[in-house]
Amino acid sequence: MSMTGGVLTAASAMSGAARLTAFASSGSGDEPPVTVPRDPAREAARRELAKRMYHENDPSLFQRALNAFWEWFGKLLAKAASATPGGSLGLLLVVLCVIAVLAALWWRLGTPRRGPATSAPLFDDRPRTAAEHRAAADAHAAQGHWSQAVQERMRAIVRSLEERALLDVRPGRTADEAAAEAGRSLPAHADGLHAAARHFDDITYGGRTADQRTYQRVAQLDSDLERARPTLVHSGVPDGKTG
């Protein structure tokens, strides 16, 4: 039986009580009518309706709380819609704009950093050549895995500089350290090296994601560095003089 059935049952009980009261009040034709004061009659009806048989099909406590919540939420939306230019449509546009802004910030900034970006080494325990790192980067790029492709391309850059003796082979070196050291001998590419190291750190330790454009910039830097010649550092002693 539904809630409506319970209401009808209660209504029937009230109707029956009213009929009984009317019958008792009318009495017989020879006796004076019996009148029941209003307050006792109301109390008698309340006691009758309080019986369990009239409430067996009432909604549960959870259902009543849920109905109250949806009623409150509906009033809240109606009030917000009335205060928003354009009514309900304007409110919907505002909500969609807020969601779009939050999604753009999440995509751009990624998850918060959990620790310093330079707290881990650039390479893992298994050494690989620059060519191997480039091959791994190309494989990731072919599948659209841009974050992994950027990581491998940055490793290829540093390994290539080590193979050319522009960087000394030092286990535990970070991307920022490698960029700073290589930038001193290749000053024309110092900014690109620092940018690539920053992308590597953001992806590896900051939880951010890369896109195709980022990978293409790092790959172009790798190609440019292969053709770059280091800047010779001259001593401050003039030619022809010693000591």
KALINMO-V337534 format. One record per backbone hydrogen bond with DSSP energy under -0.5 kcal/mol. NH is the residue of the N-H (numbers start at 1). CO is the residue of the C=O. Records with the same first field share a line. If there is no record, write none. Layout:
NH=CO / CO
//
This chain:
6=2
7=3
8=4
9=5
10=6
11=7
12=8
13=9
14=10
15=11
16=12
17=13
18=14
19=15
20=16
21=17
22=18
23=19
24=20
25=21
26=22
27=23
34=24 / 25
35=33
41=37
42=38
43=39
44=40
45=41
46=42
47=43
48=44
49=45
50=46
51=48
54=51
55=52
58=55
64=60
65=61
66=62
67=63
68=64
69=65
70=66
71=67
72=68
73=69
74=70
75=71
76=72
77=73
78=74
79=75
80=76
81=77
82=78
83=79
84=80 / 81
87=84
89=86
90=86
91=87
92=88
93=89
94=90
95=91
96=92
97=93
98=94
99=95
100=96
101=97
102=98
103=99
104=100
105=101
106=102
107=103
108=104
109=105
110=105 / 106
111=207
114=205
119=116
122=173
127=125
133=129
134=130
135=131
136=132
137=133
138=134
139=135
140=136
141=137
142=138
143=139 / 140
144=141
145=140
146=144
149=145
150=146
151=147
152=148
153=149
154=150
155=151
156=152
157=153
158=154
159=155
160=156
161=157
162=158
163=159
164=160
165=162
166=161
167=161
170=168
173=170
178=174
179=175
180=176
181=177
182=178
183=179
184=180 / 181
185=181
186=182
189=186
190=187
193=189
194=190
195=191
196=192
197=193
198=194
199=195
200=196
201=197
202=198
203=199
204=200
205=201
206=201
207=203
208=202
215=211
216=212
217=213
218=214
219=215
220=216
221=217
222=218
223=219
224=220
225=221
226=222
227=223 / 224
228=224
231=185
232=230
234=232
238=236
241=238
//
